[in-house]
Amino acid sequence: MIVTNPKYITSLDRVSGITHEESRALARVDERYAFRTNEYYNSLIDWDDSADPIRKVVIPDVKELQTWGELDPSNEESYTKAPGLQHKYGPTALLLVNDVCGAYCRFCFRKRLFMDINDEVTRDVSEGVEYIRRNRKINNVLLTGGDPLVMSTARLESIIEQLRRIDHVKIIRVGSKMPAFNPFRIINDEQLLEMFSKYSRAKRRIYLMAHFNHPKELTDDAVKALGLLREAGLVVVNQTPLLKGVNDSPAVLGELFNKLSFIGVTPYYVFQCRPTAGNKMFSVPVEKAFGVFDEARMMCSGLGKRARFVMSHNTGKIKVVGKTDDHVFMRYQNAAHPSNRGRFMIFNSNPDAYWLDDYEENPDGLDVEGAFSCIGAD
């Protein structure tokens, strides 16, 4: 039975699907990386299937202890301009408003925020808001963290209200996995929906950046929550990393794209899994991941094909455009440095590459400008 006011679980001993022996074996993982889930999300797990994709999202695994990656692989901290405020691309700013989520994804690229060493999140957004007010080129702000929808409606409204006073901020984005983790946060809170309706205006919309990783997460309750958000005036899009054992098959990813498009949610970004510490078990090589992504898109109508496959690299957001047997083609969609904006890149194929840094650019003396003019910009 689904609990409509699910309790949060922060101890492995309280997860009914895990034996005492399993809990003891996972203690070392729990000591290193924070654990949190809830009764609703656990109800989606087939506990008889050790490879269940929902289980992989939230239940620790000893493979997380493999030495690999960094806690901040995209060097986000270097783009911090004020407490809790990141500014990497001209028109977009990020406010890290919370360091708690409805559950903790095991593949989280910001797991550092849930550790004692974290000082990137702030409860007081005033300096960040003032930075945004002074920088008129910023026209959209992403509220993230942590999950903004874990906060009280009153606190979230206070932040949104401050941003709505800034005329040049036209878009407010809220990054949240709560529609998947706990849709009752939305269904049961009329004040939240009224608040969104108040501040999502005809020419200044609020976007909900949802995080559905697998079709199993799109339950009737999740679909209801998404519908209520859309009725409140929000534009809802979805993004997910491509994850080994979760959605790394064309059939699963294609089903996710289709189901999202059926309910009016735009498939937005599919991310290459960042080389974050603890994430080796989830990572798929770039070219294999792109092949899965490309084949999944072929299963969809044009509406389901809107997703783009990207890497959030230290230097910018890089779209994988295509590949041949010998080469891989990429383009900067956003760049931290002006010299990289729109830059097109050709690499020798490297089936073992997991990140941009594993490639060498412009192989075999190919004419990058010529290739760019043939393939074109999107």
SULCOR-V965535 format. One record per run of one state. SS is the DSSP state (H for helix, E for strand, - for the rest). FROM is the first residue (numbers start at 1). TO is the last residue. Records with the same first field share a line. If there is no record, write none. Layout:
SS = FROM-TO, FROM-TO
//
This chain:
- = 1-7, 10-11, 15-19, 26-26, 33-36, 43-52, 59-61, 66-69, 71-75, 83-84, 90-91, 97-110, 115-125, 135-139, 145-147, 151-152, 165-170, 177-177, 182-183, 188-189, 200-200, 202-203, 205-205, 211-214, 218-219, 232-234, 243-249, 263-265, 273-275, 277-279, 283-285, 298-303, 307-307, 314-315, 324-326, 336-337, 341-343, 349-355, 359-360, 362-362, 366-367, 376-378
E = 8-9, 37-38, 70-70, 80-82, 85-89, 92-96, 140-144, 171-176, 201-201, 204-204, 206-210, 235-242, 266-272, 276-276, 308-313, 316-323, 327-335, 344-348, 361-361
H = 12-14, 20-25, 27-32, 39-42, 53-58, 62-65, 76-79, 111-114, 126-134, 148-150, 153-164, 178-181, 184-187, 190-199, 215-217, 220-231, 250-262, 280-282, 286-297, 304-306, 338-340, 356-358, 363-365, 368-375
//
